[in-house]
Amino acid sequence: MTSRVILILFRGRRLLANILSILGMLAIIARHNANLDPDQRLALLLRISSGIILTSETLIIK
């Protein structure tokens, strides 16, 4: 599932593909959230949210 989401993210040409990539990132957060201390959790959230912002900017530009 995650590899499919990553492939869709690299195509990045359709709105649905970008939405699925964002959902995949959120699923990764949910899966790893329980095993992280607060500092690691914050770092992960910042990395993924910056990826979501870049994806959103790509949608706006296209």
Secondary structure, DSSP 8 states (H G I E B T S, - for coil): -HHHHHHHHHH--SHHHHHHHHHHHHHHHHHHGGGS-HHHHHHHHHHHHHHHHHHHHHHHH-
